[in-house]
Amino acid sequence: MTPASAVINNAHELEGTPLIRVKPYDKFERIAQDKRRGKLSRVERTPADKEWIEAFCRAADPYNAALVRFMFETAARIDQAVSLEPDDLRPHENKVRVKAQKGHPESWIAVSPQMMDELLALPPKRPKNRKTGKLMKARVFGYGSSTGYNTRWKTICKRAGIPYLSAHPAGRHGFFTELVVRQGVDPVTAAKAGRWSDPNLPMRIYAHAETDEADIRARFRTNHVQDYAVQTPNSKKSQKE
């Protein structure tokens, strides 16, 4: 349903085709559909953490190491990241220009000095257009499309001995969970840093709880310290005597 709706909306915006409203499944319809397919439609994503990022980078080449660090640090989408050109870097300000996407305008975002050093150390590459075979403009990370990284990342993850994560959980999911859940940054600040206009959206989708459920249940079995003496029948009798 989601891909079909996206295609219809995109065709309407680009070609002016009739706008058809596609009604999404409600909760119960989605559960029934999942049973018929034998597959969950909404799978819980695993966000990247610092340990995963470092293991990935140790096994990766400089371009992919910088790419995953850039998305983890800035919450940039994969298409925004791979579209970076040399002119999109402002080294003296430690800022990077990311293109408009998902209703958000083009903007200059701040990066750490270490991140900027990594970006500047990458000789720009001119990727080849898969459809035309022609060379494209030079890109910072060397990829020509938002899907070109997949095969390489799977190889890197296998070499590093870590589970494969695609760009979205490694970047945006990892970014928000790292700040809000692990470091305790308030959601409003984290949402602004990740360029979400409404902090409720990333809290609902991108913040992943990491507390062990068994630990939560064990809290109900913890003995509480009592501030008063327990009155037993014998003690009451002694007090009367």
SVG drawing of the C-alpha trace seen along z (x, -y; Angstrom):
<svg xmlns="http://www.w3.org/2000/svg" viewBox="-9 -30 52 47">
<polyline fill="none" stroke="black" stroke-width="0.4" points="0.0,0.0 2.7,-2.5 4.7,-2.1 1.5,-2.3 0.5,-5.5 4.0,-6.9 3.9,-6.2 0.4,-7.8 1.4,-10.9 4.7,-11.2 2.9,-10.8 0.4,-13.5 3.2,-16.0 5.3,-15.3 2.8,-14.6 -0.4,-16.0 -2.3,-12.7 -5.5,-12.5 -4.9,-12.5 -6.2,-9.2 -6.5,-8.9 -5.4,-5.4 -6.9,-4.5 -4.2,-2.8 -5.0,0.4 -6.2,-0.2 -4.5,1.7 -6.8,4.8 -6.7,4.9 -2.9,4.8 -2.7,7.7 -5.1,9.8 -3.0,8.9 0.2,9.9 -1.3,13.3 -2.3,13.9 1.1,13.0 2.9,14.8 5.2,11.8 5.2,8.8 4.7,5.5 6.2,3.4 9.5,4.8 11.2,3.2 14.4,1.5 17.7,1.9 19.4,-1.5 23.2,-1.8 25.2,-2.5 28.8,-3.7 30.2,-0.2 28.5,0.8 29.8,-2.3 33.4,-1.8 33.4,1.9 32.0,0.9 34.6,-1.8 37.5,0.5 36.5,2.9 35.5,0.2 37.4,-1.9 37.8,-5.6 34.8,-6.6 32.3,-4.3 33.7,-4.9 33.2,-8.7 29.7,-8.1 28.4,-6.1 29.9,-8.5 28.4,-11.5 24.9,-10.0 25.2,-8.9 26.3,-12.4 23.9,-14.5 20.8,-12.3 21.2,-13.0 19.3,-10.7 21.3,-8.5 20.3,-10.5 21.3,-13.7 24.7,-12.2 25.6,-10.6 24.6,-13.8 27.3,-15.9 29.6,-17.6 32.9,-19.4 31.2,-22.8 28.8,-21.7 31.6,-21.9 32.5,-25.0 35.7,-24.0 36.2,-27.3 32.7,-27.1 32.5,-23.3 29.3,-23.3 27.9,-21.1 25.0,-21.9 22.4,-19.1 19.8,-19.3 16.1,-19.7 14.2,-16.5 10.9,-15.3 9.4,-18.8 12.5,-20.3 14.4,-23.1 18.1,-23.0 20.2,-23.9 23.7,-24.3 24.2,-22.0 27.1,-22.0 29.4,-19.1 32.2,-18.4 35.8,-19.5 36.8,-15.8 34.0,-15.0 35.0,-17.9 38.6,-16.7 37.4,-13.2 35.4,-14.7 38.2,-16.9 40.6,-13.9 38.4,-12.1 39.5,-12.8 36.2,-13.5 35.1,-10.7 33.0,-11.0 30.5,-8.1 29.0,-6.7 25.3,-7.1 24.0,-3.5 21.4,-4.4 23.4,-6.5 26.9,-5.3 28.2,-8.9 30.3,-10.3 28.5,-12.4 29.7,-15.4 32.3,-14.7 30.8,-13.5 32.3,-13.5 31.5,-9.9 31.8,-8.6 28.3,-7.1 26.0,-8.1 22.7,-6.8 21.1,-6.2 21.2,-2.4 24.8,-2.0 26.1,-1.5 24.1,1.6 26.3,4.4 29.5,2.8 28.0,2.3 26.9,5.9 30.5,7.0 31.9,4.6 29.4,5.8 30.3,9.5 34.0,8.7 33.5,6.8 31.3,9.6 28.4,7.3 24.7,7.5 24.0,5.7 22.2,2.3 21.1,0.2 21.6,-3.5 18.4,-4.5 18.8,-2.6 22.5,-3.4 21.8,-7.1 18.6,-8.6 17.5,-5.9 20.9,-5.7 21.2,-9.5 18.0,-10.0 18.3,-6.9 21.9,-7.8 20.9,-11.3 17.6,-10.8 17.7,-7.2 21.5,-6.8 22.6,-10.3 19.4,-11.8 19.2,-14.8 15.7,-16.3 13.6,-15.3 13.0,-18.9 16.7,-19.6 17.5,-16.3 14.6,-16.8 15.9,-20.2 19.4,-18.9 18.1,-16.2 15.8,-18.6 12.5,-17.1 9.8,-19.8 7.8,-17.9 9.6,-16.1 6.6,-13.7 7.5,-12.1 11.0,-10.9 9.9,-10.0 7.3,-7.7 9.4,-6.2 13.1,-6.8 13.5,-6.4 14.1,-2.8 13.9,-1.6 17.0,0.4 16.1,1.4 16.0,5.2 12.4,6.2 13.4,8.8 15.1,6.0 11.8,4.0 9.8,7.0 12.4,7.6 11.8,4.1 8.4,5.3 10.0,8.0 12.5,5.7 12.1,5.6 11.3,2.0 12.7,0.6 9.8,0.0 9.9,-3.2 7.8,-1.7 7.8,1.4 5.3,4.1 2.7,4.6 2.3,8.3 -0.3,9.8 2.5,10.6 3.9,7.1 0.5,5.6 0.0,7.8 3.3,6.8 2.4,3.1 -0.8,3.6 1.1,5.4"/>
</svg>
